[in-house]
């Protein structure tokens, strides 16, 4: 059953298991350490973008924000197709995404004071809850659950893609992106699906360690987790901005 996280799938295991010989293998602890490094990279560039916004305004950070988003997307594709490059591409991806979410957070912070901190707390609280649920067995990752996450994530991707295409023709869907009941409900659903993708990330890391994947796959596992965390943070920002704009 393929993971709903686009950077995770069964071929990740089998293709890299064939890439023997190697002397060191992937571990959960090593992957967590790499995840902490990537998180630090995100925080560094996000903080720099935030400072630039406060000192010079939106015009100063817009090129960095969109440039970071584009570069991050390209680096994510490189990492997916060239997993051996993950020790280099994963930190670069994190640095680029930090530019994007730092600028986005600063812009929303100007309209909704405190929203960035609220989104960060919500993101890491969700991470802790999902990790506890996975480790304790409270959430059992069955094939049906995997299928549900895959279907829901694919559906969300299709909705985002369709609305983006429609936007090029001047057609908008305010119900989904507005602050009404439907818009907030949609954001709640997306946040929930992003949270369940964390379970798939945890399972990928655990399976990779059990199967003895090569050491560089720690960086790939950390990268996969970071992709989900950044998505979750952005969706938390979107949800909070909808709720607060109703006041």
N, C-alpha and C positions, 0 to 999 in steps of 0.2 A: 504494500500500500504506500504510494508516494506521500511525502510530507506536504502539507499545505504551504509551508515555507518554501519559496521557489529555490532556495539554495540548498535544500535538503531532499534527497531521494535515495532509494536503495542502491543505485549505481555508485553513489558516493562511497559506500562500504566496499563493494566488490571490485571496483576499478582500482582503489588504493590498496586493497589487500593483495592484488596481483603485482603491486609495484615493489616487491621484495628484491634484494634483501635490504633490511634496515636494522640499525642497532638499538634504537630507542623507539618506544611506542607511546601512543597517546594516553594521557591519564586525565581523570576528572579534575584533580588538583591543578595540573598544568593548564588545563583549559580555563579554569576559573581565574588563574593568575593572568593569563592572556586577556581574558575578558576585562579584568580590572585595568590593564594597560590601555585597552581600547576605550574604555569609559573615561580614563584620564585624558586621552587624546581628544575625545569629543568635548570634554569640559574645558580644555585649554583653548581650543579655537572658538567654542561657543562664547566663552568669557571675553576673548579678544574682540569678537564681533559685537558683543553687547556694549563694551566700552566705546568702540568706535561709533556706535549708534548714539550713545549718550553724549558724546563729545561733538559729533559732527552731523548727526541726523540721519534720516533714512537714505538720502542720496549717497552717502558714503558707504553704506553697507549693502545696498541692493546688488551691485555687481558681484560682491563676495558671496552673497547669499545664493544667487542664482548660479554663479560659477561653481560654488561648492556642491549644489544639488546635481548639476550636470556631471561634474567630475566624479562625484560619489556614485552616480548611476553607472558611469563607464567603468569605474574601478570595481563595482560589485559584479559586473558582467565578467571582467577579467578574472576575478577571484573564483567565480562559479566554474568557468571553463578551464582555468589554470590553477588548480588547487595547490599545487606546489609553490605557487607564487604568494600564497596567503601570508607568510611571515612578513612580506613587504607590502602587499596590496591592502591587507586588512587594516594596518595602522593608517595608511594613506586614506582609505575609505572613511575611517573614523574622524580623521582631521577635517576632511571635506564636509562630512555631514554635520560636524560641529559648527562650521561656518553657516550652514543653512539653518539649522534649528536655533542657533544663537541669534541670527537676524530675525527669524520668525518670532521667537520668544520676545525679543526686545520690542518689536512692532506691536504685538498684542499687549505687552506690559504697559505700553504707553496709553492704551485704551482701557485696559482692565488691570489696575495695579495689583500685584501679587499673584497674577495668574500663572507665571512661570514656576514659581515655588509650589503652587498648588498642583500643577501638572506633574512636576517632578516627584512630589510626595505621593501622588496618586499612582504614578508609574512604578515607583520602587515598593510601595505597599502592595500593589498587585503582583509584582515580581516575587516578593516574600511569601505572599499567600499561595501563589501557584507552585512555588518551590516546596513549601510545606505540604501542600496537597499531594504533590507528586511523590515526595520522599516518604510520606506517611501512608501512601496507598489510598488516601481519601478519594482521589480521582484515578480511576483505572483506565489506562490508555488502551481501550479495546479497539478492534478493527472498526466497529460501528462508529465509535467516537472519532477515530481518525478520518473515516469517510465523511462524517458530518463537518469536521473542521475543514477538510479539503473542499467540500462543496460550498460551504459558507464563504471561505476565503476567495474561492474562484468567483462566486457571485458578486462579492464586493468589488473585486478587480474589474469585472465586466461593467458594473454600475459606474465606477469611476471613469473607466475608459469611454463608455458611451456618453456620459455627461460632458467629458472633455471634447469629444468629437462634435457633439451637438452645440457646444459653446462656440466652436469655430463658425457656426452658421447662425449665431445670435440666438440660439434656443437655450433657455436656462430652465433648471428644475428647482425653483425656490423652496418647494416643500421639503426636499432632502437637505438642503444646505441652510435653510432659514432657522429661526429660533422657535418655531412652532412645535407642537406636540410630535408631529411626524419627523421633523428634523432632529429633535433631541432624541427621540426613540431610535432613529437610524444610527446616530452617533453612539448611543449606549450599546447597540447591537455590535457595531464595529469594534468598540473597545473590548467587549466580551470576547469576540472572535480573536482579536489580537492577543488577548490574555491567554486563551487556550493554545495559541501557537507557541507560547512559552513552554507548555508541556511537551510539545513535539521537539523543541530545541533541547530540553533536558534529557529526553529519551535518546535523541541522537548522540549527545555527548556521552551518556552512560553506555550506550551500545558500542560507540567507537572505542571507548576505553576497554570494554570487555573483549572486543574482537581484536584488540592490539593494533589499531591503525597506526601508521607512521606518525612520528612526533609532530611534523608540520601540520597535521590535521587538528592539533590543539588550536592553532590560529584560525583554521577554518571553522571549527566549532564555535570559537569566540566570535568570529565574524557573523555567523548565522544568528547567534543570540543577540548581537548588537543590532542586526537588521530588524529583528522583532521589537527590541526595546525602543528603537528610534521611531518605528511605526506606531507603537503604543503611546509614546510620549506625544507625538503629533496629534493622534486621535484624541488624547486627553485634553490637549490644548483646544482642539476644535469643539469638543463637548463643553468644556468650561466656558469658552467664549460664547456659545449659544445660550447657555443657562444664564450667564451674567448679563448678557445683552437684553434679557427680558426685564431686568430690574429698572 
